[in-house]
Amino acid sequence: MMGTENSKRDDLKAARELKEARDVIDREIEKVIVGQKKVIEELLISLLSRGHCLIIGVPGLAKTLLISTLAQMLELKFCRIQFTPDLMPSDISGTEIIEEDMTTGKKSFRFVKGPVFANIVLADEINRTPPKTQAALLQAMQEHEVSYGGVTHKLEEPFFVLATQNPIEQEGTYPLPEAQLDRFMFNLWMDYPSHDEEMEIVRTTTSGYTGSVEVVLNADSIIKLQDLVRRVPVADNVIDFAVELVRRTRPNFDGSPQFVWDWVSWGAGPRASQYLILGAKTRCILDGRYTPDIDDVRRVALPVLRHRIVTNFNAEADGVGTSEIIEKLLKEGKT
C-alpha cells in the first residue's frame, strides 16, 4: 500500500478485515443461494472496483434473489426495475410534480426521485426497453448523477448497477450498442446448477426452510474499501501484461495473432485495460494478498473482455465466439 507508515498499517488492517468479511459473506450467502460461487466473487470484485455488471442467464437461476441477498448483507438500499417496451426514462430517473401550498395557494415543482436512487439497482432484462430509456440508466452509471429540468441530482454512494439479459428469446428486444456495453465492467454468465446443487435447491425451496442473512458491511465501509482498492500498488510487468492482452484483441495491431485478424472486427478499448487492473487489485485484496500478479489479471480477463470484442462473419461461420478467442489469447500470452 502507498502512503505514510500509519496509513500503510491502516490499509493492511483494512485488507485483513476485508478478507475476513469476504469469508463471512460466502457463509451467509450459502444460507440462501446454492452454488454460483464464481459469480458471487465477480459481483464483489465489480462492486469494490466501482464497476457495474451485465448478467446473462436463463430464467429461474435466482439472479434477483442473489442480488437482493447481497444488498441485504451489505445494508444497501436495493431496487429492482423491470424493463419493458413501454418504460419511459422518467420511470427510472424520476419526474417533477406540481405541488400547491395550502396556506398561500402558491404552486411549485418538486422532483420525485425514481428507482435509480438506490445503492444497488437491478435492471431486469435491460434489452427489453427502447434505447432512449436504456440511455437514462447508462448516464446514471457513468456520471453517478441524474439531470432533470436543468438540475443535477447526485446519486448516493456506493452506486452499483446490475443489468440482466435473457440469452434465449431475442424477439422484440433492443440490443445494447457496443459503446454502452463498454460501460459495464463485467459480463457474467450464470450457468445451470450441477446435479447436486439442483438437488439442494429443490430440497430447500420446496420445504418450510427460510434462510436469513446477517449484515456484514455497510455503505461507509464499502466506500472506504473502494478507496483502498485504488491505493493497491501494481507492478509494471502486471500492467504491461494487461495492456498487451487488450492490444492483442485488436486486428489492426501488429502484435495480434493471426486468428484475431481472421475472426475479430473490433477489439477492446483502453477501458478494458483499466478494468483488468482494477479487477486484479480487488481480487488479490479479497484473497488476503496486498499486490496483484499476472494470474489475477488472467482470472478477470474473460468477464472483462467477453463483451468488448466484436467478431466478424468468419468467426460466426467457424462457430467461434468471443470466449474462445479470449482463451486462445491467454494461452498464447506471455507470462
Protein Blocks (a to p, Z undefined) as FASTA:
>chain_A
ZZdfklmmmmmmmmmmmmmmmmmmmmmmmmmmggjklmmmmmmmmmmnopacdddddehi
lmmmmmmmmmmmnopacddddddfklcfklmnopcdddddfknopacddddddfklcfbd
cdehkllpcfklmmmmmmmmmnopaceehiacdddddddddddddfkbmghiacddfklm
mmpmbacddddddfklmmmmmmmmmmcbdcddddfbdfklmmmmmmmmmmpccdfklmmm
mmmmmmmmpmkbfklcfklmmmpmbdcdfklmmmmmmmmmmmmmmnopabdcfklmmmmm
mmmmmmmcccdfklmmnopafklmmmmmmmmpcZZ
